[in-house]
Each structure stands twice: as C-alpha cells, then as structure tokens.
Amino acid sequence: MIFTYGAWWLIWIAIQTLVLHRLGLQLSEAIIDSAVSNILITIAGYTTEITSRYYTPNTKNRWYRFVWSIALAFLATVAIRGILQLIFSDNEAYLSFLQLSMPIRFIFAFLMISFMAVISWLVHQMRDETESIARKEDAQRLLREAELSNLRQQIQPHFLFNSLNSISALAGSRPEEARKMIQQLSDFLRGTLKKDDQQMVKLSDELQHLNLYLEIEKVRFGHRLKTVLESDDETLQLKIPTLLLQPIVENAIKFGLYDTIGETLIKISCKKEGQFLIVQVENPYDASTAKPKKGMGFGLNSIQRRLYLLYHRNDLLSAQQRENIFITIVKIPQTLNIEH
Amino acid sequence: MIKVVLIDDEPLARSIVKEYLGAHENITVVQECNDGFNGVKAIMQHQPDLIFLDIQMPKINGFEMLELLDPSPSVIFTTAFDEYAIKAFEAHAVDYLLKPFSKERFDKALQKWMQQREQNKTEQTQKNTQALVNETRSPEESSRIVVKNGSNIRIIPSQDIMYIEAYDDYVKIFTKDTYHLKKKTMSHFEEVLDKVDFLRVHRSYILNLQQITKIEASEKGSHIALLKSGVKIPLSRMGYGKLKEVLGV
C-alpha cells in the first residue's frame, strides 16, 4: 500500500519536474519545486485517507468530502507557496513565476486530493462490502448448523429404534396398536422434518406435536411413565419457537426414567406471566446419585444456545432442584416479533 | 431345560424376546427384570444359562450390572443404538442384537450360543464378555462407581470417593465413613475416573485430589499426603512428582 502510494507520487514529481523544466525553469529549481509541492499534497491526501478510515460520511452529507478537499487543497497551496518563497527568497524570476502559477497549483492540488478521497472512499466501500458478505455467510452457516443439530436432536436414534422395536413387538400380539403407533411416529417425524427452525408457532400447535411424542414414549415405557399437562385457553394462543419443548421434555423423561426406578411423573405446566410465556417441566431425580454436571447440564445447553440465537438473551432457560424433583423453566418473550 | 433371564426396561422389548423364545421348547424364561438391580438379584437367585441384556437402563447400565457379577453369565446384548458398544461387541466376538431385530437374526444368535455351549466354549465366551465389560466405558462411568455387597447395590458418585487402595485381586474404595470392595484392577480405575480429580500416586493408591490438605516429607526422603479425614497416604517417588505437577508447585 505504502509502496504504491510512494510510486504514485514519484511519478507525479517526475511529470511536474519535466513540465516546469520545459516552461523554462532550471532543472534544480524544477526538481525542488515539484518535490515540495507533491510532498505537501501527499500529506494532505493522506489526511483524507486517515479521516475516512474513522469517519465514513453517509450519502446525505457526501459534499463534506468536497468541502474538505477544497480546504485541504487551499492549505496545501498556501504551505507550498510559503516554503518555496523561503527556499528561493533571492530568486526574483522564480518568485514571480511562483506567484503567476498559484491558481493552477491550487487546481492541481484540489484535483489530486479529491482523486485520493474518491479512491480511498472506493477502497473502504469495497472492504465494507466484503465484510458484510462474510458476516452474512457466517450467519447463514450458523443457521444451517443450528437446523442440522436441531434435527439430530429431535430424532434421537435411541428413540427411533426403540420405538420401531416396540412396534415390532406389538405387530405380533396387538396389530391394531402397532398400526396406531406407526401413525403417531409418522406424524411426529413429519412434524419434525417440515418445520423451519426460525418459525414461531402457537403453543397449542407445539403441545400437539409434543403429545405425539409423549404417546409414543408411554407405549415404550408402559405404566412407568405418567404425564400431566397444564395450560389454559389464553396461554394456548401464545407464541413459541417451533420444536423447542420436545427436546426439553425428552431430556426430562430420560433423566427421570434413568435416574429413578419407580413411576416417573413428568409435569408440564404453561402459564402467562407479564410479557412471557412460562413453561415449566418437572421430572423426578435421585439427588444422592445424580451426577453434578458443568454449565446448565443435563443436555440443555443446545436449547440455551438456540434461545440465545433467537432472542440474544441468556436468562431464558433455568433449572431448579427441589428435593427429588428437577424443574426446567423456559421463558418465551411475547413482545419481540421474530417471525419471518 | 435352558434357563433364561430377560433384562430390559421396556416391557414391549422384553415381550418380543419372549415371543421369539416361545418357539424353542427347551428354553424357559425364569424371570423378567426392568432394571439392573433386579437383574443382579434374579441372576444370583436363578443362575440362568443365558441372559438377554439391554444396555441403557435405569440407575445402572447393562455393563455396570455385569461388573457386579462374577463369574459373568452368558449374555446376548439387545440394544437400539450404541456406537461405542457395537465396536466393543465386535472386538470381543460377543453376540448382540440390534433393535428391532428379526426372528431369523434372533434364532441365529441363539443357535450360535447353543453351539458354543455344546462345544463347552461357554467359559471362553464368558471371558470375552468380561473383557468387553472391562474395556467398555460408558459416559456415566467416570462420574460414578457401582458396587455390590451381598445383594445390596450401591452407586457411589465419584466425588464421594476419597481414595482407592489395592487389595489383592480387589480394590478398596474408601468413602467418608466406609469402604467398598470391588474386583477390578487399579489401572482400570486409573483409566475410568476423571483425570482432573483423581491421580495414581502410588502403585497401591489412587487419590481424590480434592481430599488432600497437606503433603509432608516423611523419613527416608519419601513423602506422604495428608487427607481431610486425617488419613495418611504414602506417595511413591513418581507419584510425588506427578502430584507436584498437577498441583502446580
């Protein structure tokens, strides 16, 4: 960059020297004159480059650049005259030539500085564009990853293969129930696949999807798994990011079923509190053997991440332990509209 | 009559095994269990010839259950999806059924077991199973240890372990107020326990680093670690070096 800059000004020094020499100045006079002029213009030009690095005028006040260029050109010209007058103070012929050439020097300085300003503006414009493209690509990649990991999370291989195994068992003895379970599993998978990660749905829709999942799990685990679902008509109309609850409930079931021996009661309650939809999921656990985990623990980190991507908040998911009950609480803001 | 015990936490998963076994008149299901605790009891009580065992189960998983049994029974694993376990099964030529499995595949596994039994290879397959159990690490294992005393099974969270001492073929696992015996090697625990919290400081000792209050020089230039409970643990020269490195002194 600096090298190009230097080369560019050397070329102009050479051109000016040549012109001045042909106009009748001595070579030494021409060289000194050109060098002083161009070095000062370079400094002025560099000033515009520096300022544009920190301050990019918007379209409305673009004329600032124009005014700024005129001012700098004026300053540069005055400085050039001052310095050259000092250097050639006893050269009458040169001094009168200098005086005569002031207007053209000012125009030259103005053109060069404006040219610099335009170039630096273009460079910055291009850099901004590249950055914004990179940012957009980053955001899209993140979104895709979220979708993929979401999919992986929705359909746990354990869940899928064990469900198929249950269907296989039912097919022999209770074919009607097998058929019903195939239906439920298909509806559940379809619901999982078609949904867009960013979409907001009504709580009633989300609970319907969740119910399919719970019905399948109940067939698998028989009488050990009991569920209670609490909500009211008003709450059912509230919005929630799609497929958010199922992983939380799956986590609660897994935790409840594998950490205790007896009956596992999963309680899901939904209510409205201020500007939030609050969903609380409870599962039993054994405080004496449950392992301490890092962070949120218990497989809730990806939910936390997703809520952060959607709302830029880290306080929407929390967990509590009360005696032998583990409670996961998720808060969904109702004011922000993130629908696409 | 061949005695079989089924251990799976999903009733339908047990019922399909029972259904497939129904075709074999010389086989009887003596008990069905829905978790590893009941599994251990049933196996001790009935001494079955063969067990069908799921891996992911409440409280203790299938591998942890087998750890508690000596000698280990003949096992056919039934599992839905365990990438790490399947590799281990294949490495040790222990038979396994991936859910859902067909009757043909099931019969083949049973056939294979019966052949081994006739050729008196049962002992070998039991050894294979034992080797498998010794080598397979489920994610839970670094955070807890399952021990059995008579028919009592206890799950010890690893943070409750103060230290482990070698004891012939066994190890003594010391907790706050008691110790538990387990037939395992020191190197097994060295491998399994979380390396941030536990360190082998001596041929015969693994320490929970959280328990150390002081390291003292003793006679003959060797060192001992003083635990919160007041117990003194000898450090080997290498153990002392490792400990200094871990504690950053």
Interface residues (C-beta under 8 A of the other chain):
Chain A: P157 H158 F161 N162 L164 N165 S166 I167 S168 A169 L170 G172 S173 V219 R220 F221 G222 R224 L257 Y258 D259 T260 I261 D286 S288 T289 K291 P292
Chain B: D9 E10 P11 L12 A13 S15 I16 E19 N34 D35 F37 Q56 M57 P58 K59 A80 F81 L98 K99 P100 F101 E140 S143 R144 I155 P157 S158 Q159
